[in-house]
Amino acid sequence: MGGARAFKLRPKNMKFVRIIAGVSLCLVTLMAIGCGFGSKDEVMIGVSMPTKVMQRWNQDGENMERKLAEHGYKVDLQFADNDPGLQIAQIDKMLADGCKVVVVTAVDANSLSEVLDRAKEMGRRVISYDRLIMNTDAVDYYTSFDNLTVGTMQGEYIVDKLGLKNGAGPFTMEIVAGSLDDNNSRPFFEGAMDILRPYIKSGQLIVKSGQTDLKSCATLHWQSYIAKARMTLILNAFYVNDKLDVVLCANDSTAMGVQAALKEAGYNKPEKPMPLITGQDADKKNVIAIIKGEQTMTVFKDTRLLAEQTVKMIDELMEGKEPETNDIGNYNNGMKIVPSFLVRPQIVDKSNYEQVLIESGYYTKKDIETN
């Protein structure tokens, strides 16, 4: 009365226990393989890229699609035409179609909270790719390049080429930053400006427009034509009788717009050569411009390595493992500190483009023929 009867392990009962233990082991194993997502060939991965307009995102999309397929996954690759609403709709459809992991490069870093919260409620995993998605705790991991270092490399290149540490100057400089809706624009800007501000303060670098904050230097969606229009205004207002020596461009698409404005203003001639122009991404047309002397440098970010690391992270998630990260604590999206893996970039200019880009197989010689 009142006490529980002991359960004696007789032979029949032992057989029952072994069956239950076997079933439990199978369940644990299934959970370990992909957190219950099933075998790879049954897993769909969604890849959401911001636009096809820029070479960079076409390459990233192709690299991700190829790498995922090599690892046995089905892939749903979509491009959002720089439209935040379209990107939300595409991600919603990926979730409805059963994508277990969604890799997202945001058009607008602040617009995806609701759709990614739905992903979290459905038990799906989210990897923020290259651009950190803000204001949601649904982002599981972040893969990118070391974005602060990108800006630092640009700033240090300017300092070295101009001899600023040795007191050279003054030189005139203007700044063309990235898009305010891309969270990466800030570390690019701050990385470069942390290096250059002391020289602006000392008068070795003179920004005649006075535009030295991120907001006034920003370029919506990184568009070349917007960078060109702004640079044309600056040249007409401040450099009709003075030469511009340096343009800190955040990336290659803004650098192309700046080059177009400068050429229209009479630069790129023996008597009026192009200023020192920075960039980022090593787009084909910009590498050609570097060979021709129309752009000075770019920061190469090997998208093959980023795709490879992201797919490795997905593999680890599928196996029920904690994905490898190498940066913990530096990327706060407003809701959480997002565990991150950062790939280190590399400077490319006329002196090393063959070694870095061609010998590595990133481009062929034909890709960057100048004609």
C-alpha positions in Angstrom: 0.0 0.0 0.0 1.3 3.4 -0.9 4.7 2.1 -2.1 5.7 1.6 -5.7 6.3 -2.1 -6.7 9.8 -2.9 -7.7 10.3 -3.7 -11.4 12.3 -6.9 -11.6 14.5 -7.3 -14.7 13.4 -10.8 -15.7 14.6 -12.1 -19.1 11.5 -10.9 -20.9 11.8 -7.5 -19.3 15.5 -7.3 -20.2 14.6 -7.8 -23.8 12.1 -5.0 -23.6 14.7 -2.7 -22.1 17.2 -3.5 -24.8 14.6 -2.6 -27.5 13.8 0.7 -25.8 17.5 1.5 -25.5 18.0 0.7 -29.1 15.2 3.0 -30.2 16.5 5.7 -28.0 19.9 5.4 -29.5 18.5 5.7 -33.0 16.6 8.8 -32.0 19.7 10.4 -30.5 21.7 9.5 -33.6 19.1 11.0 -35.9 19.0 14.2 -33.8 22.8 14.4 -34.0 22.8 14.1 -37.8 21.5 17.5 -38.8 19.5 18.2 -35.6 16.7 16.1 -37.0 17.1 17.6 -40.6 17.7 14.2 -42.2 20.4 13.2 -44.7 22.1 15.9 -46.8 20.4 15.0 -50.1 17.1 15.7 -48.5 18.1 19.1 -47.1 17.3 22.3 -48.9 19.5 25.3 -48.2 18.2 28.8 -49.0 20.7 31.4 -50.3 19.4 35.0 -50.4 21.7 37.5 -52.2 20.9 41.2 -52.5 21.4 41.9 -56.2 22.8 40.8 -59.5 23.9 44.3 -60.5 27.3 43.9 -58.7 29.8 41.3 -59.8 30.5 40.5 -56.2 27.1 39.1 -55.4 26.9 37.1 -58.6 30.2 35.4 -57.6 29.1 34.8 -54.0 25.9 33.3 -55.2 27.6 31.0 -57.7 30.3 30.0 -55.1 27.7 29.2 -52.5 25.5 27.2 -54.9 28.4 25.2 -56.3 29.9 24.5 -52.8 26.6 23.4 -51.4 25.9 21.1 -54.3 29.3 19.6 -53.9 28.4 18.8 -50.3 25.2 17.1 -51.4 22.6 19.8 -50.6 19.7 21.0 -52.6 19.9 24.8 -53.1 17.4 27.6 -53.6 19.4 30.7 -54.7 17.6 34.0 -55.0 18.6 37.6 -55.8 16.5 40.4 -54.4 17.1 43.2 -56.9 18.1 45.5 -54.0 14.5 45.4 -52.8 14.0 44.7 -49.1 10.3 43.7 -49.6 11.2 41.2 -52.4 14.0 39.7 -50.2 11.5 39.2 -47.4 9.0 37.5 -49.8 11.8 35.3 -51.1 12.9 34.2 -47.6 9.3 33.5 -46.7 9.0 31.2 -49.7 12.3 29.5 -48.8 10.9 28.7 -45.3 7.5 27.5 -46.8 9.4 25.3 -49.2 11.3 23.6 -46.4 14.7 25.2 -46.4 16.4 24.1 -43.1 19.1 26.7 -43.2 18.9 30.2 -44.8 22.0 32.1 -45.7 21.2 35.8 -46.1 23.1 38.8 -47.4 20.7 41.6 -46.4 19.5 44.3 -48.8 18.6 46.3 -45.7 20.2 45.0 -42.5 17.3 46.3 -40.3 14.3 45.0 -42.3 14.4 41.2 -41.8 13.5 40.9 -38.1 9.9 39.6 -38.6 10.7 37.0 -41.3 13.7 35.7 -39.5 11.8 35.5 -36.2 9.4 33.2 -38.1 12.4 31.1 -39.2 13.4 30.8 -35.6 9.9 29.7 -34.5 10.0 27.1 -37.2 13.3 25.7 -35.9 15.3 26.8 -39.0 18.8 28.2 -38.8 20.0 31.5 -40.1 23.5 32.5 -41.2 24.1 36.2 -41.9 26.5 36.3 -44.8 29.0 39.2 -45.2 26.5 41.8 -44.0 25.5 41.5 -40.4 21.7 41.4 -40.0 20.5 43.7 -37.2 17.9 43.7 -34.5 16.9 40.1 -34.3 18.0 37.2 -32.1 17.2 34.8 -34.9 20.6 35.1 -36.5 22.6 32.1 -35.4 26.0 32.8 -37.0 27.8 35.4 -39.1 30.4 34.7 -41.8 32.3 37.6 -43.3 35.6 39.1 -44.0 37.4 41.2 -41.3 35.7 44.4 -42.2 37.5 46.7 -39.9 40.7 45.4 -41.4 39.5 46.2 -44.9 39.2 49.9 -44.0 42.5 49.8 -42.1 44.2 48.4 -45.1 42.8 51.2 -47.3 43.9 53.9 -44.9 47.4 52.4 -44.3 47.9 52.1 -48.1 47.2 55.8 -48.5 49.6 56.7 -45.7 52.4 54.6 -47.1 52.0 55.7 -50.8 51.9 59.4 -49.9 54.7 59.2 -47.3 52.5 60.8 -44.7 54.5 59.3 -41.8 57.5 61.2 -43.1 55.7 64.5 -43.1 54.7 64.7 -46.8 51.9 66.8 -47.9 49.5 68.6 -47.9 47.4 66.5 -50.2 43.7 66.9 -51.1 41.4 64.0 -50.4 37.7 63.2 -50.7 35.8 60.2 -49.2 33.2 58.0 -50.8 31.7 55.6 -48.3 29.2 52.7 -48.6 25.5 52.4 -48.1 24.0 53.3 -44.8 21.6 50.3 -44.9 24.6 48.0 -45.0 26.1 47.5 -41.5 29.5 46.8 -43.0 29.8 50.4 -44.2 30.6 51.6 -40.7 33.6 49.3 -39.9 35.0 50.0 -43.5 34.7 53.7 -42.8 36.0 53.6 -39.2 38.9 51.3 -40.1 40.2 53.8 -42.7 39.4 56.9 -40.8 41.1 55.8 -37.6 44.2 55.8 -39.7 43.6 59.0 -41.7 42.0 61.3 -39.1 45.4 62.3 -37.5 46.6 63.4 -40.9 43.4 65.4 -41.6 43.8 67.0 -38.2 47.5 67.9 -38.9 46.6 69.4 -42.3 48.6 66.8 -44.3 45.3 65.7 -45.8 42.8 68.4 -46.8 39.1 67.4 -47.4 38.0 70.6 -49.2 34.3 69.5 -49.3 34.4 69.2 -45.5 32.5 65.9 -45.8 34.2 63.6 -43.4 31.4 61.8 -41.6 29.8 58.6 -42.7 26.4 60.0 -43.4 27.6 62.8 -45.7 29.9 60.4 -47.6 27.5 57.5 -48.0 26.5 56.0 -51.3 23.0 54.4 -51.5 23.2 50.7 -52.4 26.9 51.2 -53.3 25.7 52.4 -56.8 28.3 53.6 -59.2 26.0 56.3 -60.7 25.3 57.8 -57.3 29.0 57.9 -56.5 29.6 59.6 -59.8 26.9 62.2 -59.3 28.3 63.1 -55.9 31.9 63.3 -57.1 30.9 65.5 -60.0 29.3 67.9 -57.6 32.4 67.9 -55.4 34.7 68.5 -58.3 32.7 71.3 -59.7 32.4 73.0 -56.3 35.9 72.6 -55.0 38.4 71.4 -57.6 37.9 73.5 -60.7 41.3 75.2 -60.1 42.8 72.6 -57.7 43.9 69.0 -58.3 42.4 66.2 -56.3 45.1 63.8 -55.0 43.3 61.0 -53.2 39.8 59.4 -53.2 39.1 57.0 -50.4 36.5 54.8 -52.0 34.9 52.1 -49.9 34.5 49.5 -52.7 35.0 48.9 -56.4 31.5 49.9 -57.5 31.9 53.4 -55.9 35.4 53.6 -57.3 34.1 53.1 -60.8 31.6 56.0 -60.4 34.4 58.2 -59.1 36.7 57.3 -62.0 33.9 58.2 -64.5 33.4 61.6 -62.8 37.2 62.3 -62.8 37.6 61.4 -66.5 34.8 63.8 -67.4 36.6 66.5 -65.4 39.7 66.0 -67.4 41.7 63.6 -65.4 43.5 60.4 -66.7 45.8 62.4 -69.0 49.6 62.7 -68.8 49.3 66.3 -67.6 46.5 65.4 -65.1 46.8 61.8 -63.9 44.2 60.1 -61.8 44.3 60.5 -58.1 45.2 57.6 -55.7 41.9 55.7 -55.6 41.2 52.8 -53.3 38.6 50.1 -53.7 37.4 46.7 -52.4 36.3 43.4 -54.0 38.8 43.1 -56.9 36.0 43.2 -59.5 37.3 42.4 -63.0 36.7 45.9 -64.4 38.5 47.4 -61.4 41.5 45.1 -61.8 41.6 46.2 -65.4 41.5 49.8 -64.2 44.4 49.1 -61.8 46.4 47.7 -64.7 45.7 50.8 -66.7 46.5 53.2 -63.9 42.9 54.4 -63.5 42.6 52.9 -60.0 45.4 52.4 -57.5 44.4 49.5 -55.3 41.6 47.2 -54.2 41.1 45.0 -51.2 40.7 41.4 -52.4 38.2 39.3 -50.5 38.4 35.7 -51.8 34.7 34.8 -51.9 35.7 31.2 -52.6 37.0 31.0 -49.0 34.0 32.7 -47.6 31.6 30.3 -49.3 33.8 27.3 -48.2 33.7 28.5 -44.6 29.9 29.1 -44.7 29.2 25.6 -46.1 31.5 24.1 -43.5 29.4 25.9 -40.9 26.2 24.4 -42.4 27.8 20.9 -42.4 28.6 21.3 -38.7 25.0 22.4 -38.0 23.7 19.3 -39.9 25.9 17.1 -37.8 24.6 18.6 -34.6 27.9 20.3 -33.8 28.7 23.8 -32.7 30.2 25.5 -35.8 33.7 26.8 -35.6 34.1 30.6 -35.0 37.1 32.8 -34.7 35.6 36.1 -33.5 33.5 36.2 -30.4 32.2 39.4 -28.9 32.8 42.0 -31.6 29.6 41.7 -33.6 26.5 42.9 -31.7 23.4 43.2 -33.9 21.4 45.1 -31.3 19.8 42.0 -29.9 22.7 39.6 -29.3 26.4 39.1 -29.9 26.5 36.9 -33.0 29.2 34.2 -33.1 31.3 34.9 -36.2 33.9 33.5 -38.5 36.0 36.2 -40.3 38.2 35.6 -43.3 41.2 37.9 -43.7 41.4 40.1 -46.9 44.4 41.0 -48.9 45.7 44.2 -50.7 45.9 44.0 -54.5 47.6 46.6 -56.7 49.6 46.7 -60.0 52.6 45.1 -58.3 50.9 41.8 -57.2 47.7 41.3 -59.1 49.1 38.5 -61.2 50.3 36.6 -58.1 47.2 37.1 -56.0 44.5 36.8 -58.6 45.8 34.8 -61.5 48.2 32.4 -59.9 45.5 31.5 -57.3 43.0 30.7 -60.1 40.6 33.4 -59.1 40.8 34.9 -62.5 42.4 33.9 -65.8 44.6 36.2 -67.8 41.8 36.5 -70.3 39.4 37.7 -67.6 41.4 40.8 -67.1 42.7 41.6 -70.6 42.9 45.3 -71.0 42.4 45.4 -74.8 
